[in-house]
Each structure stands twice: as structure tokens, then as C-alpha cells.
Amino acid sequence: MIRDLLEKFMNLLFHNFVYKLVSLFLAVIVWAIIQGEQIQEINRDILVSIHVDSGYGVRGDLIRVKAATIRGPQAWLLEVPKKLSADVYIPSGRVGRYRMRVSKDDTKNLNERLELIIHEPYLDLFVDRMMERVVPIKESIHGTPADGYLVEKVNIEPKTVTVKGIRNDLLQLRYIYTEPIDVSGLQESRVVESKLVSPGLGDDALSLDAVRVNLQVGDSKINKRFGDIPVEVLGATGPTSIKPNLVSIMVQGVPGVLNFIKKSDFRAFVDVHGLNPGRYEQDIKVKIPADTVLIETFPEKGIVHIDKN
């Protein structure tokens, strides 16, 4: 019974076998043609290269990325590269704001029969002449040293960097900053290497990438005011008077020095050498203790009356 069924199946399978094989082959071809002609879509990035005359540049990168959708038969879409490229050219001698449209004609290695849809196809550019300028470098300090300490001085080597870019942007550039330098908890001087922050004028805008920063750390200083310091008149040959006759002096120093200073350590005076009798407005000069810095004398001037003998 089973044998009879098997024989019938084999006879049915191989009956007109050649015609059946040809039919199957034709069906596969027809299916492939239908699939190949079916319209589909794929998304690709287009690398747009911007070309300018020698001696000119654009603000930002010379290569921009645009997103695009490509439509067409599946068979043609298989030939589309993973990334497309396009070239656009700025008219000769152009300076200032310029807007241009990226189109299918600018795109390379794309089948002409495919439909290309570029999302946001316009490029808004600023074109100007290229130039170089030497710009000072400024440190960017973050954090605070340990209690009782401060960063007294910062030395940067080298102090300047040559920057290349379009003229309009370089003329507005005041400093090139270092990357943030963390001084949190610092208790002693230190030399660190710090990279420079790009001003956004391109990868090769700076003539160097990093600088050496010398952080000089010292004791924290405070200000302290000393009042009622008597004002002397020096060089008078006759009776004199001065108003005010007392001043206050503010100095800066470390607490260990200021805590031991007394009013008697200060001297305030005006110099009237060679002046004839009369009324004069004179600068009040002061002498302060060592290891301190003068912050303020109040008032800064005094009225001196020189009487006749």
C-alpha cells in the first residue's frame, strides 16, 4: 500500500519535470523583477565639502553633514554607498553672509534615476578673509585652595598663541582660555600642563594645543584697618597746621603678621619742604610695617596752613 502511494507520488513529481523546472525558474525571475522594481526608501548622511578661494574661509567647519532620504527601486538602492559626499563652491571674492542650497547636482556617486530629498538643504555661511593674530592666554581657575591658602600668582608659558581664522572672528577675540584647572584643597605651588580651549574656528586654528601653568600658592591674606594715625608736617620752617590731623590706614597681610602690628608702627606725613607761607592741599604719605601692602589711606589729602614767622 505504502509502496503504491510512493510510486504514484514519484510519477506525479517527475511527470513533465523539465516544464515544471522551467516554470519555477521563470517564477523566480518574475518575483525578482517585481521586487527590484518596487519603490523603497533609505536614509543617508551627505558630507558636504565647502570650497572657497585661497585666502578666504567660512565660519565653522568646512565639512557639514546633511541628512537625506533616497527613493527608488530596491535594486538601485543597493548600489547607494553608506555615506554620500557633495561639493559646493563659494563664488570668488564673496565676503559676508551667504546662503546656498545643496542639491542632487552637487552630490557624487548617486544614480541619476534615484530621487534625493535633502532635509534642511540650505547652508547659512559667513565668508571672510583668513588671517593670523597673536592672542594672550588666560587661565581658567576652578575651586578654592585649602583654608588659609590662596593662589598668589599664575604664570603661563608661553603667554600667547597664534590663532588662524576668518578676519571678523579674530578681531573680536580677546583671550584664549585654558581648560578648567582645579585648585581645590591646594596647599603648595604646582606646575601643571593644561590644554587650550578651542575658540571654534576649526581644528587647526591654534598654533599649539597646551601650555604650562605655574600656580604659586601662599598664605591667605586679609585686610585690616588702623585708625587715628597722627599726621606729621615735615620740612616746615615756621608754624603749621594740618586738617585732618588723623588718618586711617588699611593694609593687607597674613594674619600672623597683622595680629602683632600696633598703631605706633605706622607713620603718616605731608612734606612741605620749600613751600612759602600759605594754604596748600598735599598728598598724605604713609610708611607701613614690613610684609604688608597698603590698600587705602583715608583721607588721601590734607590741607596745610603755613604761617609767617
C-alpha positions in Angstrom: 0.0 0.0 0.0 2.7 2.5 1.0 4.8 1.4 -1.9 2.0 2.1 -4.3 1.5 5.6 -2.9 5.2 6.4 -3.1 5.3 5.3 -6.8 2.3 7.5 -7.6 4.0 10.5 -5.9 7.2 9.9 -7.8 5.4 9.6 -11.1 3.5 12.8 -10.3 6.7 14.7 -9.4 8.7 13.7 -12.4 6.0 13.9 -15.0 6.9 16.7 -17.3 9.7 17.6 -15.0 11.5 19.8 -17.4 8.5 22.0 -17.9 8.0 22.2 -14.2 11.6 23.3 -13.6 11.4 25.9 -16.3 8.2 27.3 -14.8 9.8 27.5 -11.4 12.8 29.3 -12.9 10.5 31.8 -14.6 8.5 32.4 -11.4 11.7 33.2 -9.6 12.8 35.7 -12.3 9.4 37.4 -12.3 9.4 37.6 -8.5 12.9 39.2 -8.6 11.9 41.7 -11.2 8.8 42.7 -9.2 10.9 43.1 -6.0 13.6 45.1 -7.9 11.0 47.5 -9.4 9.3 48.1 -6.0 9.8 51.7 -4.8 11.5 51.9 -1.4 13.3 54.5 0.7 16.6 54.6 2.6 18.2 57.3 4.7 21.8 58.5 4.3 24.1 61.3 5.5 25.7 63.6 3.0 29.2 65.0 3.8 29.1 68.4 2.2 32.6 69.9 1.5 32.6 73.7 1.2 35.2 75.2 -1.2 36.4 78.8 -1.0 39.1 80.8 -2.9 42.6 80.7 -1.5 42.9 83.3 1.4 39.3 83.0 2.3 37.4 80.9 4.8 34.0 80.3 6.4 32.9 80.5 10.0 32.8 77.0 11.4 33.9 73.7 9.7 34.5 73.3 6.0 32.6 70.0 6.1 28.9 69.9 7.1 26.6 66.9 7.4 23.1 66.9 5.9 20.5 64.2 6.4 18.8 62.9 3.2 16.2 60.3 2.0 16.7 58.4 -1.2 13.8 56.9 -3.1 13.8 54.4 -5.9 13.7 50.7 -7.0 15.3 48.3 -4.5 17.9 47.1 -7.0 19.2 50.6 -7.5 19.2 51.4 -3.8 21.6 48.5 -3.2 24.2 50.4 -5.1 24.0 53.5 -2.9 27.1 53.9 -0.6 26.8 54.1 3.1 27.8 57.8 3.1 27.3 60.2 0.3 29.5 63.3 -0.5 28.8 66.6 -2.1 30.9 69.6 -3.1 29.7 73.3 -3.0 31.7 76.3 -4.2 31.6 79.8 -2.8 31.6 82.5 -5.6 35.0 84.1 -6.0 35.6 87.2 -3.8 32.4 86.7 -1.8 32.6 88.3 1.8 29.8 88.4 4.4 26.7 86.3 4.9 25.9 83.9 2.1 23.1 81.3 1.8 23.3 78.4 -0.7 21.3 75.3 -1.4 22.7 71.8 -1.6 21.1 69.8 -4.4 21.3 66.5 -6.1 23.5 68.0 -8.7 26.2 68.6 -6.0 26.1 65.0 -4.8 28.6 62.5 -6.1 28.3 58.7 -6.9 24.5 58.7 -7.0 22.4 57.1 -9.7 20.7 59.9 -11.6 17.4 58.0 -11.7 17.1 57.9 -7.9 15.1 60.6 -6.1 17.1 62.5 -3.5 15.4 64.5 -0.7 17.8 66.6 1.4 16.4 67.6 4.7 17.2 71.3 5.5 19.1 71.7 2.3 20.3 75.3 2.9 23.7 76.3 4.2 23.9 79.6 6.1 27.5 80.7 5.9 29.7 83.7 6.9 32.6 84.2 4.5 35.6 86.4 5.2 39.3 86.7 4.5 41.7 84.5 6.5 44.3 86.0 8.8 46.5 85.2 11.8 46.7 87.0 15.1 48.7 86.6 18.3 46.3 86.3 21.3 47.1 86.3 25.0 46.3 83.1 27.0 44.3 83.4 30.2 44.0 80.7 32.9 40.6 79.3 34.0 40.8 78.5 37.7 38.1 76.4 39.4 37.8 75.6 43.1 39.5 77.1 46.1 42.7 76.2 47.9 42.8 74.8 51.4 41.8 77.0 54.3 44.5 79.6 54.9 45.9 79.5 51.4 45.4 81.3 48.2 46.8 81.4 44.6 49.0 84.4 44.7 50.2 84.4 41.1 49.8 82.4 37.9 52.5 82.2 35.2 51.7 80.7 31.8 54.3 79.6 29.4 54.1 80.5 26.6 51.9 83.6 27.4 50.4 83.9 23.8 49.3 81.7 21.0 48.9 82.4 17.3 45.3 81.9 16.1 44.3 81.4 12.5 40.7 82.1 11.3 38.4 84.5 9.5 39.1 88.2 10.0 35.8 89.1 11.5 36.1 86.5 14.3 39.7 87.1 15.1 39.2 90.8 15.6 36.6 90.0 18.4 38.9 87.5 20.1 40.4 88.9 23.4 41.8 85.7 25.1 42.3 82.0 24.5 41.4 80.2 27.8 42.9 77.1 29.3 40.7 74.2 30.2 39.5 74.4 33.9 42.4 74.0 36.4 41.1 72.6 39.7 42.9 74.1 42.7 40.6 72.6 45.3 42.4 71.9 48.6 45.8 73.1 47.2 48.4 73.8 49.8 51.6 74.3 47.8 52.8 75.7 44.5 52.4 73.4 41.5 53.2 73.3 37.7 50.5 71.7 35.6 50.0 71.2 31.8 46.7 72.5 30.6 45.1 72.2 27.2 43.7 75.2 25.4 40.0 75.6 24.7 39.3 75.8 21.0 37.7 79.1 20.0 35.5 77.3 17.5 37.5 78.4 14.4 38.4 75.0 13.1 40.7 72.1 14.1 43.9 73.8 13.1 43.1 77.3 14.4 45.6 77.2 17.3 49.4 77.1 16.8 49.7 74.9 20.0 47.5 72.6 22.0 48.7 73.0 25.6 50.7 75.3 27.9 52.5 75.0 31.2 50.7 76.8 34.1 52.8 77.7 37.2 50.4 78.1 40.2 52.2 80.0 43.1 50.4 79.3 46.3 50.9 81.3 49.5 49.2 82.0 52.8 45.8 83.6 52.7 45.9 87.4 53.3 43.4 89.6 55.0 42.8 93.4 55.2 42.9 95.3 58.4 42.3 99.0 59.2 44.2 101.0 61.7 42.7 104.4 62.7 43.7 107.6 64.5 47.2 107.7 63.0 48.6 111.2 63.6 49.7 113.2 60.5 53.1 115.0 60.8 54.2 118.0 58.8 57.8 117.7 57.5 60.1 120.5 56.3 58.2 123.4 57.7 60.3 126.4 58.7 57.5 128.1 60.7 54.2 127.4 62.5 52.0 125.0 60.6 48.6 123.3 61.0 47.0 120.4 59.0 43.5 119.2 58.6 42.7 116.4 59.2 45.4 115.7 61.7 44.4 112.0 62.0 44.0 109.4 59.2 43.1 105.7 59.0 45.3 103.2 57.1 44.2 99.9 55.7 46.9 97.3 54.9 46.9 93.7 53.7 48.9 90.8 55.0 48.8 87.4 56.5 47.0 87.0 59.9 50.3 86.0 61.6 51.8 89.4 60.8 48.8 91.7 61.2 47.9 90.4 64.6 51.2 91.8 66.0 51.1 95.2 64.4 50.4 98.4 66.5 49.3 101.9 65.6 52.8 103.1 66.6 54.2 101.0 63.7 52.6 103.4 61.2 53.7 106.9 60.2 51.7 109.4 58.2 53.1 112.8 57.0 53.0 115.6 54.4 56.1 117.1 53.0 56.2 121.0 52.7 59.9 121.5 52.0 60.5 124.7 50.0 56.9 126.0 50.4 56.2 129.6 51.2 53.6 130.6 53.8 50.1 129.9 52.5 47.4 127.3 52.2 48.2 124.0 50.4 46.5 120.7 49.6 49.1 118.0 49.9 49.1 114.2 49.5 49.3 112.3 52.8 52.1 109.8 52.6 52.5 106.8 54.8 55.1 104.3 55.9 53.8 100.8 56.8 55.3 97.8 58.5 57.3 95.2 56.5 55.4 92.3 55.0 52.3 94.3 54.5 50.7 96.0 51.4 49.0 99.4 51.5 45.3 99.2 50.5 43.9 102.6 51.4 44.7 105.8 53.2 41.7 107.8 54.2 41.7 110.7 53.5 44.4 110.7 50.8 45.0 114.5 51.0 45.3 117.1 53.8 45.0 121.0 53.9 48.2 122.5 55.3 48.4 126.1 56.5 51.9 127.6 56.8 52.1 130.8 58.8 54.7 133.5 58.6 57.3 133.6 61.3 
